Amino acid sequence: MLRPSAILTLLTLAALPLAAQASRTTPAQDPWAALLRPNTRRPTPTTPEITANDLQSRIYQFAADSMEGRIVGSRGNVKGTDYIASELRRMGLEPAGENGTYFQTLPLVTRSLDTTVALAIGGTPWKAWSDFVPRDQGPGTRSIDGVPTIYGGDFADTVGRITAEQAKGKLVVLTFSGQVQGNPVGIPNRGFVNRAYPEAAGIAVVAREVIPEQSLAFYQQPQTMVLSDDQPPAAPAYIYITKPMADAILGGPLATAKAGAAGRSVTGNVTWKHTPSPFPARNVVAILRGTDPTLKSEYVAIGAHNDHVGMGQPVAHDSIYIVNQMFRPHGAENPEKTTFTPEEAARVNAAIAEVRKKTNGASARADSIYNGADDDGSGSMGVLEIAERFASQRQKPKRSILFVWHVGEEAGLWGSEWFTDHPTVPRASIVAQVNVDMIGRGATGDVTGANMNNELLHGSPDYLQVIGSRRLSTALGDLVEQVNKEGKHGLVFDYAMDANGHPANIYCRSDHYEYARYGIPIVFFTTGGHSDYHQVTDEPEYLDFPHYARVTKFIGDVTMSLANAAQRPAVDKPVPDPKGRCQQ
């Protein structure tokens, strides 16, 4: 999923004429009425039924500022998962994590350069961040300690540079006379270099100019990652070096070096260290045990993701909301709007002034927290409401129901990948997975996506997107339609984003795919995108709670129908390679 980008905090931002907003906001007379809603709410006790009031009580807690955006490996995410687990305990659901708990903890670490290690040439040390800048190639990075060195030539000279065979097992020093957009001057695309010299021990790119401070700060930033069980593929060590360091390696001036010339060996290695995260990354897992003597050993999995994207720089809440409503109907999926015509700026300023007058300036509050109310507070709390509903029913389902709140979806489907690689129930016993991600919006004014012709999709009072329901099992797709019809839910399904080859690639971008890659039939329910996607304005007050409750009830009925079905959904479509790349 896309990460949020900073947006300007201005009273000089702009948009379409306010009159033109009617089709993209609420049909109410005041297009900015949502900004007048309270952004906090006192919790009230929930009931066994799925209600808008219960969902509202839950989401205002789970997506509160105190949760600090729930980014994986943070205090706020721990608070969020603690809340889910405490509710499951209150409901009496069976813990299905590790060691009799509701938690499955991922091996989350911070990977950073070991700055106590230096590289040396002929006994002279060269220091990281001043003489060379390392790039992390992953845990499988090769050693360059004492290997032969070679000048590879100008990487832009595809004829004159050395071959892949010449580079094998060596530290290759490269220059670059070209320029790649987005890269510092004199630095080639790292992916291209890796593919050109896949069996090199290391690659040292000579920077023609000093690496910009902004880039240096990015390279120095520790990376959060989950340690994999798999042996990572070997990759060359990769560093940017200064011209003096290149001269030292080549034993003479870089300017006179010829491609293929041997240099002096480097001693030492670029070494990375792993520090365990101070806050655990946890999936939350529980079971509602089935009643059928045979079928209770099978599971219908239903899940959502418990994380969001954390915090950023403070911005004026109302300015961001208004600008995004006007110019970024897909939120972070749209490019950031940074320049405005005088006419646009005047119209936006007028809207902001109007709202601030009505709120006595309260709408201008500084906001730095990506609350993730819809993404995926709505899914997480919807699944929790379904759990409470099922736990309270006297008649339990035939199959067991496996509830999983995955962590780290925003970082790259970490929690769902870990769970499906290390399931706490037999993987083959999971008959289907129902994924719930962003189900709190879908109003007429929300732009929920675009079809294959790049025509905008909009929500409606009956709106629901359905993704992947027939990609592995025709029977599962039929069941979803049947539940909607026979249960008189009256929802109108939008399958446009499920089209093969759709550029948004939604099928590959949420937790369901980690189940699908193992041949488990999936269905992904969402009300789609909106202008607050991955923005600080994704807050509870903008959710459509009656519609949210209606969708949640339907998803609960689909889950229960799967749990009571005589047969598990038959897999009648090709199953992907579990270790392959997802393709929509």
Long-range contacts (C-beta under 8 A, 24 or more apart in sequence): 1-409, 1-410, 1-509, 1-510, 1-534, 2-332, 2-333, 2-534, 3-309, 3-332, 3-410, 3-534, 4-309, 4-312, 4-332, 4-370, 4-534, 4-535, 4-536, 5-332, 5-336, 6-312, 6-313, 6-315, 6-336, 7-315, 7-320, 7-323, 7-324, 7-336, 7-337, 7-535, 8-315, 8-319, 8-338, 9-314, 9-315, 9-316, 9-319, 9-320, 10-316, 10-319, 11-319, 11-349, 11-352, 11-353, 12-340, 12-345, 12-348, 12-349, 13-319, 13-322, 13-323, 13-337, 13-340, 13-344, 13-345, 13-348, 13-349, 13-352, 14-323, 14-326, 14-327, 14-340, 14-341, 14-343, 14-344, 14-345, 14-346, 14-347, 14-348, 14-349, 15-322, 15-323, 15-325, 15-326, 15-327, 15-344, 15-347, 15-348, 15-351, 16-326, 16-327, 16-347, 17-347, 18-347, 18-350, 18-351, 21-325, 21-326, 23-444, 23-445, 23-458, 24-325, 24-329, 24-445, 24-446, 24-447, 24-531, 25-325, 25-445, 26-443, 26-444, 26-445, 27-444, 27-445, 31-325, 32-321, 32-322, 32-351, 32-354, 32-355, 34-321, 34-541, 34-542, 35-318, 35-321, 35-322, 35-355, 35-359, 35-363, 36-355, 36-358, 36-359, 36-363, 37-541, 37-542, 38-541, 39-539, 39-540, 39-541, 40-64, 41-540, 46-385, 46-388, 48-388, 48-389, 48-392, 48-393, 49-389, 50-385, 50-386, 50-389, 50-549, 50-552, 50-553, 50-556, 51-549, 52-545, 52-546, 52-548, 52-549, 53-545, 54-385, 54-388, 54-549, 55-378, 55-381, 55-382, 55-385, 55-545, 55-548, 55-549, 55-552, 56-540, 56-543, 56-545, 58-381, 58-384, 58-385, 59-373, 59-377, 59-378, 59-381, 59-440, 59-540, 59-543, 60-540, 62-377, 62-380, 62-381, 63-371, 63-372, 63-373, 63-377, 63-538, 63-539, 63-540, 64-371, 65-369, 65-371, 67-371, 68-310, 68-311, 68-369, 69-308, 69-309, 69-310, 69-311, 69-369, 69-370, 69-371, 69-372, 70-306, 70-307, 70-308, 70-310, 70-372, 71-307, 71-308, 71-309, 71-310, 71-311, 71-410, 72-108, 72-224, 72-281, 72-307, 72-407, 72-408, 72-410, 72-411, 72-414, 72-415, 73-108, 73-224, 73-277, 73-278, 73-279, 73-280, 73-281, 74-279, 74-310, 75-279, 76-310, 77-279, 77-281, 77-282, 77-306, 77-307, 77-407, 78-279, 78-280, 78-282, 80-306, 80-307, 80-380, 81-282, 81-284, 81-306, 81-405, 81-407, 84-284, 84-306, 84-380, 84-384, 84-405, 85-284, 87-384, 87-387, 87-388, 88-284, 88-286, 88-384, 88-387, 88-403, 91-387, 91-388, 91-391, 91-392, 92-391, 93-286, 93-287, 93-288, 93-387, 93-391, 93-403, 94-286, 94-287, 94-288, 94-289, 95-285, 95-286, 96-285, 96-286, 96-287, 96-402, 96-424, 96-425, 97-282, 97-283, 97-284, 97-285, 97-424, 98-424, 102-284, 102-285, 102-286, 103-280, 103-282, 103-283, 103-284, 103-285, 104-282, 104-283, 104-284, 104-285, 104-418, 104-419, 104-422, 104-424, 105-280, 105-281, 105-282, 106-226, 106-280, 106-281, 106-282, 106-283, 106-407, 106-408, 106-414, 106-415, 106-418, 107-226, 107-227, 107-276, 108-224, 108-225, 108-226, 108-276, 108-277, 108-280, 108-281, 108-408, 109-224, 109-225, 109-226, 109-227, 109-274, 109-275, 109-276, 109-277, 110-222, 110-223, 110-224, 110-225, 110-274, 110-275, 110-276, 110-277, 111-136, 111-222, 111-223, 111-224, 111-225, 111-272, 111-273, 111-274, 112-222, 112-223, 112-272, 112-273, 112-275, 113-220, 113-270, 113-271, 113-272, 113-273, 114-271, 114-272, 114-273, 117-268, 117-269, 117-270, 117-271, 118-268, 119-266, 119-267, 119-268, 119-269, 119-270, 120-266, 120-267, 120-268, 121-245, 121-248, 121-249, 121-264, 121-265, 121-266, 121-267, 122-248, 122-264, 124-248, 126-245, 126-248, 128-270, 129-216, 129-220, 131-241, 131-242, 131-244, 131-245, 132-204, 132-239, 132-240, 132-241, 132-242, 132-245, 133-207, 133-211, 133-216, 133-219, 133-239, 133-240, 133-241, 134-219, 134-237, 134-238, 134-239, 134-270, 135-190, 135-219, 135-238, 135-239, 135-240, 136-223, 136-272, 137-194, 137-235, 137-236, 137-237, 137-238, 138-232, 138-233, 138-235, 139-227, 139-228, 139-232, 139-272, 140-231, 140-232, 140-233, 140-234, 140-235, 141-234, 141-235, 141-236, 141-237, 141-238, 141-270, 141-272, 142-200, 142-201, 142-202, 142-234, 142-235, 142-236, 142-237, 143-201, 143-237, 143-269, 144-171, 144-201, 144-202, 144-237, 144-266, 144-269, 144-270, 145-266, 145-267, 145-268, 145-269, 146-265, 146-266, 146-267, 147-171, 147-201, 147-202, 147-265, 147-266, 148-262, 148-265, 149-173, 149-249, 149-250, 149-262, 149-263, 149-264, 149-265, 149-266, 150-260, 150-261, 150-262, 150-263, 151-250, 151-257, 151-258, 151-259, 151-260, 151-261, 151-263, 152-197, 152-259, 153-258, 153-259, 153-260, 154-259, 155-188, 155-192, 155-193, 155-196, 155-205, 156-188, 157-259, 160-259, 161-196, 161-259, 162-259, 162-260, 164-196, 164-197, 164-198, 164-199, 166-260, 167-197, 167-199, 167-200, 168-199, 168-200, 169-199, 169-200, 169-201, 170-200, 170-201, 170-202, 171-200, 171-201, 171-202, 171-203, 171-204, 171-237, 171-249, 171-263, 171-265, 171-266, 172-197, 172-200, 172-202, 172-203, 172-204, 172-236, 173-204, 173-206, 173-241, 173-246, 173-249, 173-250, 173-257, 173-263, 174-203, 174-204, 174-205, 174-206, 175-205, 175-206, 175-208, 175-254, 176-205, 176-206, 176-208, 184-209, 184-211, 184-212, 184-215, 185-209, 187-211, 187-240, 190-238, 193-238, 194-235, 194-236, 194-238, 197-236, 198-236, 199-236, 200-236, 201-236, 201-237, 202-236, 202-237, 202-238, 202-239, 202-270, 203-236, 203-237, 203-238, 203-239, 204-239, 204-240, 204-241, 204-245, 204-246, 204-249, 205-238, 205-239, 205-240, 205-241, 206-240, 206-241, 206-242, 206-243, 206-246, 206-254, 207-240, 207-241, 207-242, 211-240, 222-275, 224-277, 224-411, 226-281, 226-408, 226-414, 226-418, 227-274, 229-421, 237-269, 237-270, 239-270, 281-407, 281-408, 281-414, 281-415, 282-407, 283-404, 283-405, 283-406, 283-407, 283-415, 283-418, 283-419, 284-403, 284-404, 284-405, 285-402, 285-403, 285-404, 285-405, 285-419, 285-424, 286-387, 286-402, 286-403, 287-400, 287-401, 287-402, 287-403, 287-425, 288-387, 288-390, 288-391, 288-396, 288-397, 288-400, 288-401, 288-403, 289-396, 289-400, 290-396, 290-397, 290-398, 290-399, 290-400, 290-401, 290-563, 291-396, 291-397, 291-398, 292-398, 292-399, 295-398, 295-399, 296-398, 296-399, 296-400, 297-400, 297-429, 298-399, 298-400, 298-429, 298-430, 298-431, 298-568, 299-399, 299-400, 299-401, 299-402, 299-425, 299-429, 299-430, 299-431, 300-397, 300-399, 300-400, 300-401, 300-402, 300-430, 300-431, 300-432, 300-433, 300-434, 300-559, 300-562, 300-563, 301-401, 301-402, 301-403, 301-404, 301-430, 301-432, 301-433, 301-434, 301-515, 301-520, 302-383, 302-386, 302-401, 302-402, 302-403, 302-404, 302-433, 302-434, 302-435, 302-436, 302-555, 302-559, 303-383, 303-403, 303-404, 303-405, 303-406, 303-416, 303-433, 303-434, 303-435, 303-436, 303-511, 304-376, 304-379, 304-380, 304-382, 304-383, 304-405, 304-406, 304-435, 304-436, 304-437, 304-511, 305-376, 305-379, 305-380, 305-405, 305-406, 305-407, 305-408, 305-409, 305-410, 305-415, 305-416, 305-437, 305-510, 305-511, 306-376, 306-380, 306-405, 306-406, 306-407, 306-415, 307-372, 307-407, 307-408, 307-409, 307-410, 307-411, 307-415, 308-370, 308-371, 308-372, 308-375, 308-376, 308-377, 308-410, 308-538, 309-370, 309-372, 309-410, 309-534, 310-370, 311-368, 311-369, 311-370, 312-368, 312-370, 312-536, 313-368, 314-366, 314-367, 314-368, 315-366, 315-367, 315-368, 315-536, 316-364, 316-365, 316-366, 316-367, 317-363, 317-364, 317-365, 317-366, 317-367, 317-536, 317-537, 318-352, 318-355, 318-356, 318-359, 318-363, 318-364, 319-348, 319-352, 319-364, 320-367, 320-535, 320-536, 320-537, 321-532, 321-537, 322-348, 322-351, 322-352, 322-355, 323-348, 324-531, 324-532, 324-535, 324-537, 325-531, 328-531, 329-447, 329-456, 329-530, 329-531, 330-447, 330-449, 330-529, 330-530, 330-531, 330-533, 331-529, 331-530, 331-531, 331-532, 331-533, 331-534, 331-535, 331-538, 332-533, 332-534, 332-535, 333-504, 333-529, 333-533, 367-536, 367-537, 368-536, 369-536, 370-534, 370-535, 370-536, 370-538, 371-536, 371-538, 371-539, 371-540, 372-538, 373-440, 373-538, 373-539, 373-540, 373-542, 373-543, 374-438, 374-439, 374-440, 374-441, 374-530, 374-532, 374-533, 374-538, 374-542, 374-543, 375-437, 375-438, 375-533, 375-534, 375-538, 376-409, 376-436, 376-437, 376-438, 377-440, 377-540, 378-436, 378-438, 378-439, 378-440, 378-441, 378-543, 378-548, 379-435, 379-436, 379-437, 379-438, 379-439, 380-405, 382-436, 382-439, 382-548, 382-551, 382-552, 382-555, 383-436, 385-552, 385-556, 386-552, 386-555, 386-556, 386-559, 389-556, 390-556, 390-560, 397-560, 397-563, 397-564, 398-563, 398-564, 399-431, 399-562, 399-563, 399-564, 400-563, 401-559, 401-563, 402-430, 406-511, 409-437, 409-510, 409-511, 413-510, 413-511, 413-513, 413-514, 415-511, 416-511, 416-512, 416-513, 416-514, 416-515, 417-514, 419-514, 420-514, 420-515, 420-517, 420-518, 420-520, 427-518, 427-520, 430-515, 430-520, 431-520, 431-521, 431-562, 431-568, 431-569, 432-473, 432-476, 432-520, 432-521, 432-522, 432-523, 432-562, 432-568, 432-569, 433-512, 433-515, 433-516, 433-520, 433-521, 433-522, 433-523, 434-522, 434-523, 434-525, 434-555, 434-558, 434-559, 434-562, 435-510, 435-511, 435-512, 435-515, 435-522, 435-523, 435-524, 435-525, 436-524, 436-525, 436-526, 436-555, 437-510, 437-511, 437-524, 437-525, 437-526, 438-526, 438-527, 438-528, 438-529, 438-533, 439-464, 439-525, 439-526, 439-527, 439-548, 439-551, 439-552, 439-555, 440-527, 440-543, 440-544, 440-545, 440-548, 441-527, 441-528, 441-530, 441-542, 441-543, 441-544, 442-527, 442-528, 442-544, 442-547, 442-551, 443-544, 443-547, 446-527, 446-528, 446-529, 446-530, 446-531, 447-529, 447-530, 447-531, 448-494, 448-527, 448-528, 448-529, 448-530, 449-496, 449-497, 449-504, 449-506, 449-528, 449-529, 450-496, 450-504, 451-496, 451-497, 451-499, 452-496, 452-499, 452-501, 452-502, 457-494, 457-496, 457-497, 457-528, 459-527, 459-528, 460-492, 461-547, 462-490, 462-491, 462-492, 463-491, 463-492, 463-494, 463-527, 463-528, 463-547, 464-491, 464-492, 464-493, 464-494, 464-525, 464-526, 464-527, 464-551, 464-554, 465-493, 465-494, 465-495, 465-496, 465-497, 465-498, 465-525, 465-526, 465-527, 465-528, 466-493, 466-494, 466-495, 466-498, 466-523, 466-524, 466-525, 467-495, 467-497, 467-498, 467-506, 467-507, 467-512, 467-523, 467-524, 467-525, 467-526, 468-498, 468-507, 468-512, 468-513, 468-516, 468-522, 468-523, 468-524, 469-498, 469-522, 469-523, 469-524, 470-573, 471-498, 471-507, 471-516, 471-522, 471-573, 472-516, 472-519, 472-520, 472-521, 472-522, 472-571, 472-572, 472-573, 472-575, 473-521, 473-569, 473-570, 473-571, 473-572, 473-573, 474-570, 474-572, 474-573, 475-521, 475-567, 475-569, 475-570, 475-572, 476-521, 476-522, 476-523, 476-562, 476-569, 477-523, 479-558, 479-561, 479-562, 479-565, 479-569, 480-523, 480-558, 482-561, 483-554, 483-557, 483-558, 483-561, 484-554, 487-554, 487-557, 489-550, 489-553, 489-554, 489-557, 491-550, 491-551, 491-554, 494-528, 497-528, 499-584, 500-584, 501-584, 502-584, 505-582, 505-584, 506-584, 507-582, 507-584, 508-582, 508-583, 508-584, 513-582, 516-576, 517-576, 517-577, 517-578, 517-580, 517-582, 518-575, 518-578, 519-571, 519-575, 521-569, 521-571, 523-558, 525-551, 525-555, 525-558, 527-551
